[in-house]
Amino acid sequence: MKKILIIGAGRSSSVLIRYLEENAQKYSWEITVGDNDIQSVLAKVSPSVRTITFDVFNEKQLNEEVQRADIVVSMLPARFHPIVALACLRYSRSLLTASYESPEILEMATQAKAQGILFLNEMGVDPGIDHMSAMHVIDRIREQGHELKCFESFTGGLMAPESDNNPWNYKITWNPRNVVLAGQGGPARFIQEGTYKYIPYHRLFRRTEVIDIQGYGKFEGYANRDSLKYIEKYNLRGVPTVYRGTLRRPGFCRAWDVFVQLGATDDSYTMNNTEEMTYKEFINSFLYYSREDPVKTKLYHYMHIDQDSDVREKLEWLGIFDNTKIGLKNATPAQILERIICNKWVLEPGDKDMLVMWHKFIFHQANQQKPTLLTTSLVVAGDDSVNTAMAKTVGLPLGIATKMVLTGQIRLEGVYIPTIKEIYEPILKELENYNIVFREKSVELLP
């Protein structure tokens, strides 16, 4: 009997656990799910699953659980994966994650290969399905002898139309800290028509482009932090345009930019007296001093927000001018903003989220002057606030890959992401059974 250890039972784990449970009887698997919040585990598993309260910093427990498993799936925050990976090296166990491949994990590649085990990262949605769906088309274009001239890719976790009921057109479906810190850590970098481009953080949310997806309307996209690293990952050397970004509904970025310009997304220092501070006082702490002017007036004047701007509705709906106490000790501005949005962008039990992905390819067909524009789009809706589109699109590819490793369909050794056919072809094929299907549209452009 093969044993699977799943570490972490957060937002995105529900569909992963259910998929592996559904396959457990067929393949004679034993599943263990561990988390430091045992109630979160119990809410997501059937009685047949072994459940444990798990602490990744308990070295004895980590070693014991990894040793008794045949394969480890980590749903922990990415910063904890190297700790788990070291234990997997210690006992020669393969490790799968949905997180970005870190430098620490990459340094283990030689040892993992020598031990005959696989560390497969970026096996979720973004990163994950984005890699697989992009490489599926890129490889096809090249196999047909065409020359790729442009690759763009955008992904966003949003709300399904029936649950899109606030002025931001947004609710939290993944780690809220990542929402607040999005775009930080250096300028957005990409290449456009052969020219390297850079967007500093303070301009990121004002440099957007509009994308129209048939049947779902308009979205706005802003640049991800580093598109250039995908030139190597996708073998795009010599392609003039390579750009990756994030999708939101129109108007979101302009309103979010207010917090960026204020400094409310800064996570580098702590503020004084934050436990007793109110939301309104938090906003006021970034504005000029005036005994007479209301905080709202000062903010709108400072940020040049017109009286008829829809930005006002978004900001006021969040309650940032309320006298609600923050209640966090020694908090950074980013932590306070996270508290504010988490109290408002809440998924209600009946809410359905929506995962949207869009790729753009421009290529020259062999022996033809006219370029071809090919777009592929994916829209996946959640079932409710637990079985979300985010949980489906993170959990299913990770679950399928786990099955493929255990059944010998994937025999790779070392450190990988899913950009090779051996991984992406069978996974994309099985994802179609769950209505995770890309729609393609192509047109010839003027030369």
SVG drawing of the C-alpha trace seen along z (x, -y; Angstrom):
<svg xmlns="http://www.w3.org/2000/svg" viewBox="-26 -74 50 76">
<polyline fill="none" stroke="black" stroke-width="0.4" points="0.0,0.0 1.5,-3.3 1.3,-6.1 0.7,-9.8 1.5,-12.6 -0.2,-15.9 1.1,-18.7 -1.1,-21.8 -4.9,-22.0 -5.5,-25.6 -7.8,-27.2 -6.6,-25.4 -6.3,-21.9 -9.9,-20.7 -10.1,-19.6 -6.6,-18.0 -7.6,-15.9 -10.9,-14.8 -9.2,-13.8 -6.6,-11.7 -9.4,-10.2 -11.4,-9.2 -8.4,-7.4 -7.2,-5.9 -9.3,-2.7 -8.5,-2.0 -4.7,-2.2 -4.6,-1.0 -3.3,-4.3 -3.2,-5.4 -3.6,-9.2 -2.4,-11.3 -3.3,-15.0 -1.5,-17.2 -1.9,-20.8 -1.3,-22.9 -5.1,-23.5 -6.7,-20.1 -10.2,-21.4 -9.2,-22.7 -8.1,-19.1 -11.2,-17.4 -13.4,-19.7 -11.9,-18.6 -11.4,-14.8 -13.4,-11.6 -13.2,-9.2 -10.8,-6.9 -8.1,-9.6 -5.5,-9.6 -5.3,-13.0 -2.7,-14.6 -1.9,-17.9 1.3,-18.8 4.1,-21.3 6.7,-21.7 9.2,-22.9 8.9,-19.7 11.9,-18.0 11.1,-14.6 7.5,-14.6 8.6,-15.8 11.2,-13.1 8.8,-10.3 6.0,-11.3 8.2,-11.8 9.9,-8.4 6.6,-6.5 5.3,-8.1 6.1,-7.1 5.4,-10.6 5.0,-14.0 2.7,-16.8 3.3,-20.2 0.6,-22.7 2.4,-24.9 3.5,-28.4 6.5,-28.4 9.0,-29.5 8.6,-26.2 9.2,-23.9 13.0,-23.8 12.5,-22.4 10.3,-19.6 12.6,-19.1 15.6,-18.4 13.6,-15.8 12.6,-14.2 16.3,-14.1 17.1,-12.5 14.7,-9.6 14.7,-9.6 11.0,-10.6 9.6,-12.6 8.1,-16.0 5.4,-17.8 4.3,-21.5 2.2,-24.1 4.7,-26.9 7.4,-28.6 10.7,-26.8 13.0,-28.4 16.8,-28.8 17.0,-26.6 15.1,-23.8 17.1,-24.2 20.3,-23.7 19.0,-20.2 18.7,-19.1 21.9,-17.1 21.2,-15.3 17.6,-14.6 18.7,-13.1 21.4,-11.0 18.8,-9.6 16.4,-8.8 13.6,-11.1 11.6,-13.9 11.0,-17.4 8.2,-18.7 7.3,-22.3 4.9,-24.9 2.3,-22.2 -0.8,-24.4 -2.6,-26.9 -0.3,-30.0 2.3,-28.6 1.2,-25.3 -1.6,-25.2 -0.2,-28.4 3.1,-26.6 1.4,-23.5 -1.1,-25.2 1.5,-27.7 4.1,-25.0 1.4,-22.8 0.8,-25.6 4.5,-26.8 5.7,-23.3 2.9,-22.8 3.8,-26.0 7.4,-25.0 6.7,-21.4 4.7,-22.8 7.7,-24.8 6.3,-28.3 8.3,-31.2 6.9,-32.5 7.0,-36.4 5.0,-37.1 3.9,-35.4 1.7,-37.0 0.0,-35.4 -2.5,-36.6 -4.2,-34.9 -6.6,-36.2 -8.6,-34.8 -11.9,-36.7 -15.5,-36.3 -18.1,-34.5 -20.7,-37.0 -23.5,-35.7 -21.3,-36.4 -19.7,-39.6 -21.5,-41.9 -19.1,-44.6 -17.6,-47.6 -14.1,-46.1 -15.4,-43.0 -13.1,-41.0 -12.9,-38.8 -10.1,-36.8 -9.7,-33.3 -6.0,-32.8 -3.3,-34.1 -4.4,-37.7 -0.8,-38.6 0.2,-38.0 -2.7,-40.2 -1.3,-43.1 2.3,-42.6 1.6,-41.9 4.2,-43.5 6.7,-44.4 10.4,-43.3 11.7,-45.1 10.3,-46.5 8.2,-44.5 10.4,-43.3 9.5,-42.1 10.5,-42.4 8.3,-44.1 9.2,-44.1 12.8,-43.4 13.1,-46.1 13.5,-45.5 10.9,-47.3 10.7,-48.1 7.8,-49.3 8.6,-50.5 6.3,-49.4 4.9,-52.9 3.7,-52.9 2.6,-49.3 -1.1,-49.7 -1.4,-52.6 0.2,-50.7 -2.5,-48.3 -4.0,-46.9 -7.6,-45.8 -8.3,-42.2 -11.7,-41.1 -12.6,-37.4 -15.6,-36.3 -18.6,-35.6 -17.0,-37.1 -16.4,-40.8 -13.4,-43.0 -10.6,-42.6 -7.5,-44.7 -4.0,-43.2 -1.0,-44.5 2.5,-43.2 4.0,-40.5 7.3,-41.2 9.6,-39.2 8.5,-37.9 12.1,-37.6 12.8,-34.4 10.2,-32.6 12.4,-33.2 14.6,-30.3 11.8,-28.3 9.8,-28.3 12.8,-28.3 11.7,-31.6 15.2,-33.0 14.9,-35.3 11.1,-35.9 10.7,-39.7 7.8,-39.9 7.5,-38.0 5.0,-39.4 3.1,-37.9 0.6,-39.6 -2.3,-39.4 -6.0,-40.0 -8.5,-42.1 -11.8,-43.7 -11.6,-47.2 -11.2,-49.9 -9.5,-47.6 -6.0,-48.7 -6.6,-52.4 -8.3,-52.1 -5.6,-49.8 -3.0,-52.3 -4.3,-54.7 -2.9,-52.4 0.4,-52.0 0.9,-55.7 0.0,-56.3 2.5,-53.7 -0.2,-51.5 1.2,-48.3 4.7,-48.8 5.8,-45.8 9.2,-47.0 8.5,-48.8 6.0,-48.6 3.8,-51.5 3.2,-52.8 0.0,-52.1 -1.6,-50.0 -3.6,-47.9 -5.7,-51.0 -5.4,-52.7 -8.6,-53.0 -8.9,-52.5 -9.4,-56.2 -6.4,-57.0 -4.3,-54.5 -5.2,-56.4 -4.7,-59.7 -1.2,-58.8 0.0,-59.0 -1.7,-62.4 -0.8,-66.1 -1.7,-67.6 -4.9,-69.6 -7.1,-70.2 -10.1,-71.2 -10.1,-69.0 -11.8,-65.5 -9.6,-62.5 -11.7,-61.7 -11.3,-65.2 -7.5,-65.1 -7.1,-61.8 -9.2,-62.7 -7.3,-66.0 -3.9,-64.4 -4.6,-61.7 -6.4,-64.0 -9.5,-61.8 -12.4,-63.6 -15.8,-63.8 -17.4,-61.6 -14.6,-59.0 -15.7,-55.4 -12.5,-55.1 -14.4,-56.9 -17.1,-54.2 -14.5,-51.4 -12.5,-53.1 -15.5,-54.0 -17.0,-50.5 -13.9,-49.1 -14.6,-51.2 -11.2,-52.9 -12.7,-56.0 -14.5,-54.1 -13.6,-54.3 -13.1,-50.5 -10.1,-49.5 -7.3,-47.6 -6.5,-45.4 -3.0,-44.3 0.1,-44.9 3.2,-46.3 1.8,-45.9 3.3,-47.0 1.1,-49.1 0.7,-46.0 -0.5,-43.9 -3.1,-46.5 -4.3,-46.8 -4.5,-43.0 -6.8,-43.1 -9.0,-45.7 -9.5,-43.8 -9.9,-40.4 -12.9,-41.9 -14.6,-43.0 -13.5,-40.8 -14.9,-37.7 -16.2,-34.7 -19.7,-34.0 -20.8,-30.3 -22.7,-30.4 -20.2,-32.5 -18.6,-31.2 -15.2,-32.4 -13.8,-32.3 -10.3,-31.6 -9.5,-33.3 -6.4,-32.6 -5.6,-34.0 -2.6,-33.4 -1.7,-35.3 0.6,-34.0 1.7,-35.7 3.6,-33.6 4.6,-33.5 3.6,-30.4 6.3,-28.7 6.7,-30.3 4.0,-32.9 4.3,-36.7 1.0,-37.1 1.3,-36.6 -1.3,-34.6 -2.7,-35.7 -3.8,-32.8 -5.5,-33.3 -6.4,-30.6 -8.6,-31.2 -9.7,-29.3 -12.5,-30.2 -13.3,-27.9 -16.1,-28.6 -16.1,-27.4 -18.9,-25.4 -19.0,-27.3 -16.7,-29.0 -14.8,-25.8 -14.7,-24.0 -13.5,-27.1 -12.2,-27.5 -8.8,-28.3 -8.9,-25.0 -9.9,-23.1 -7.1,-24.6 -4.5,-24.3 -5.5,-20.9 -6.4,-18.9 -3.1,-19.2 -1.2,-18.6 -3.3,-15.5 -3.0,-14.2 0.8,-14.6 0.9,-12.8 -1.1,-9.9 1.3,-9.8 4.4,-9.6 2.9,-6.9 1.8,-4.8 5.1,-5.2 3.7,-7.4 6.2,-10.1 9.7,-8.6 11.7,-11.8 14.5,-12.3 15.8,-15.7 14.1,-19.1 11.4,-20.0 8.5,-22.2 5.8,-21.1 7.1,-22.5 7.9,-19.1 5.5,-17.0 6.0,-14.0 4.2,-16.0 1.9,-18.4 0.3,-16.3 -1.4,-13.7 -2.3,-16.2 -4.0,-18.6 -5.8,-15.6 -7.2,-14.5 -8.1,-18.1 -10.5,-18.1 -12.6,-15.6 -13.1,-18.3 -14.1,-20.9 -10.8,-22.6 -10.6,-23.2 -9.0,-26.0 -10.8,-27.7 -8.7,-28.7 -9.3,-31.4 -7.0,-32.3 -7.0,-35.1 -4.6,-36.2 -3.1,-39.6 -2.0,-42.1 1.7,-41.8"/>
</svg>
